[in-house]
Amino acid sequence: MSQRTLPLFPLGTVLFPGGPLSLRIFEARYIDMVGRCLREAGGFAVVLIVEGQEAGSGALTTAAVGTEARIVDFNRLEDGLLGITCVGAERLRVVRAWRQEDGLNLGEVAPVDPDPVVAVPEDCAHLPEALRRLYPELGPTYAWVTPRFEDAGWVGNRLAELAPLEPAVKQGLLELADPVERLRYLAPLLRIEPGATDA
């Protein structure tokens, strides 16, 4: 697929392909962006903030690789703000970025190859089993996520987004091209022992 232009949504968190993201929208530039995405059935790119703040109009540096977010649900929250639920689609590389007069960041983005679909290796077989046990407790946001416990990339992405890791570490995991390498990086960090069962 050729390069295209998408709105950029800088955040202090990393969105992984296939994963959920809930946002409270209050700035006019993002309310307009959500309206346009809904009208055009389009998405926006979530990119990690490397330096600066997500609110306001000051200088901002973001990671070069992000994930396209697709809106799957929206509602008005109790505080009157707009709430949206998104699911991560494909990874993207930001080739060029600029800011519109209304403050909305835009980017020319190119697709990053998706994870190849490969089986979970035997030395990591305990990870999808632990995730399977945890899954019913993850709340309504994960109702929009289709389980694929046999896919190393999907399992690694879910564990990476759920793990209490620094955003920069999660960004590095997002950028890994090998889903098995991602799983093997996570395995010792999560302290999930092979053969462990619920108490």
C-alpha positions in Angstrom: 0.0 0.0 0.0 1.3 3.5 -0.8 1.7 6.3 1.6 -1.3 8.1 2.9 -2.2 11.0 5.2 -3.7 10.3 8.7 -4.4 12.4 11.7 -1.8 11.8 14.4 -2.9 11.3 18.0 0.1 11.6 20.4 -0.3 9.7 23.6 1.9 8.7 26.6 1.0 5.0 25.8 1.6 2.5 23.0 -1.3 1.0 21.0 -0.5 -2.5 19.7 -2.2 -4.0 16.6 -5.4 -5.9 17.7 -5.5 -4.2 21.1 -8.1 -1.9 22.6 -7.8 1.8 23.5 -10.3 3.9 25.3 -10.0 7.7 25.1 -11.8 10.7 26.6 -12.0 13.4 24.0 -12.3 17.0 25.0 -10.2 19.2 22.7 -12.0 20.7 19.7 -9.3 19.5 17.3 -9.8 15.9 18.4 -13.6 16.1 18.5 -13.5 17.3 14.9 -11.1 14.4 14.1 -13.4 11.8 15.6 -16.3 13.2 13.6 -14.4 13.0 10.4 -13.2 9.4 11.1 -16.8 8.3 11.8 -18.1 10.0 8.6 -15.4 8.6 6.4 -15.0 5.2 8.2 -11.3 6.1 8.6 -8.8 5.8 11.3 -6.0 7.9 13.0 -2.5 7.1 14.0 -1.6 6.7 17.7 2.0 7.7 18.3 4.0 7.6 21.5 5.1 11.0 22.9 8.9 11.0 23.3 9.2 14.6 24.4 6.6 17.3 25.3 3.0 17.0 26.4 -0.1 15.7 24.6 -2.3 18.6 25.6 -1.7 22.1 24.3 0.2 23.3 21.3 3.8 23.3 22.5 6.7 21.5 20.8 6.2 17.8 20.6 8.3 14.9 19.6 6.8 11.5 18.9 8.0 8.0 18.0 8.4 7.3 14.3 6.3 4.1 14.4 2.7 4.0 15.6 -0.5 2.0 15.1 -3.6 3.0 13.2 -6.6 3.2 15.6 -10.1 2.3 14.3 -13.1 3.6 16.3 -15.5 0.8 17.2 -17.7 2.5 19.7 -18.5 5.9 21.1 -20.6 7.4 23.8 -21.1 10.5 25.9 -19.5 10.1 29.4 -21.0 11.1 32.7 -18.8 14.2 32.7 -20.1 15.2 29.3 -17.0 14.4 27.4 -16.9 12.2 24.4 -15.7 8.6 25.0 -14.4 6.5 22.2 -13.2 2.9 22.1 -10.7 1.9 19.4 -9.0 -1.2 18.2 -5.4 -1.1 16.8 -5.1 -2.0 13.2 -1.8 -2.0 11.3 1.5 -0.5 12.4 2.6 2.6 10.6 5.8 4.6 10.1 5.5 8.4 10.1 7.4 9.7 7.1 6.5 13.4 7.6 4.5 15.2 10.2 3.0 18.7 10.3 0.3 20.7 12.3 -2.8 22.2 10.9 -4.0 25.7 11.9 -6.5 24.2 14.3 -3.7 22.3 16.1 -4.4 18.9 14.7 -1.3 16.9 13.9 -1.2 15.2 10.5 1.3 12.7 9.2 2.2 11.1 5.9 2.4 7.5 6.9 3.6 4.2 5.3 2.6 0.7 6.4 4.9 -1.5 8.4 4.8 -5.2 7.5 2.4 -7.0 9.9 3.7 -9.8 12.1 3.9 -13.1 10.3 1.3 -15.5 11.6 3.4 -18.1 13.5 2.6 -20.6 16.2 3.7 -20.0 19.8 7.0 -21.8 20.3 7.1 -24.7 22.8 9.3 -22.8 25.3 6.7 -20.0 25.5 3.6 -22.3 25.5 2.8 -21.2 29.1 2.3 -17.6 28.1 -1.0 -18.0 26.0 -2.3 -20.3 28.7 -1.7 -17.6 31.4 -3.3 -15.0 29.1 -6.3 -17.3 28.5 -6.9 -17.5 32.3 -6.6 -13.8 32.6 -8.7 -12.9 29.7 -12.2 -13.1 31.3 -11.0 -10.5 33.9 -9.9 -7.8 31.4 -13.2 -5.9 31.3 -15.6 -4.7 28.6 -12.9 -3.0 26.5 -11.5 -6.4 25.5 -15.0 -7.4 24.2 -13.8 -5.7 21.0 -10.7 -7.9 20.8 -10.9 -11.2 18.9 -8.8 -13.8 20.8 -6.1 -15.7 18.8 -4.3 -17.6 21.5 -2.4 -19.8 19.0 -0.8 -16.8 17.2 2.6 -15.7 18.7 2.2 -12.2 17.4 -1.3 -11.7 18.9 -0.2 -13.2 22.3 2.9 -11.1 22.4 1.0 -7.9 21.6 -1.6 -8.6 24.4 1.1 -9.4 27.0 3.1 -6.3 25.9 0.2 -4.0 26.3 -0.9 -5.5 29.7 2.6 -5.7 31.2 3.7 -2.9 33.6 6.5 -1.8 31.4 7.9 1.7 30.6 6.4 3.2 27.4 9.8 3.2 25.8 10.1 -0.5 26.3 6.6 -1.1 24.9 7.6 1.1 21.9 10.6 -1.2 21.3 8.4 -4.2 21.4 5.9 -2.6 19.0 8.8 -2.1 16.5 10.1 -5.7 16.7 9.5 -7.4 13.4 9.8 -11.0 14.9 6.8 -12.0 17.0 8.6 -14.9 18.6 11.5 -12.6 19.6 8.8 -10.3 21.3 7.4 -13.3 23.2 10.8 -14.5 24.3 11.7 -11.0 25.5 8.5 -10.8 27.6 8.7 -14.3 29.1 11.3 -13.6 31.8 9.8 -10.2 32.7 6.3 -11.5 33.4 7.3 -14.0 36.0 4.8 -16.6 34.7 6.3 -19.9 35.3 5.8 -22.8 32.9 3.2 -25.2 34.4 1.9 -22.6 36.9 -1.8 -22.9 37.8 -4.2 -20.7 39.6 -4.2 -21.0 43.4 
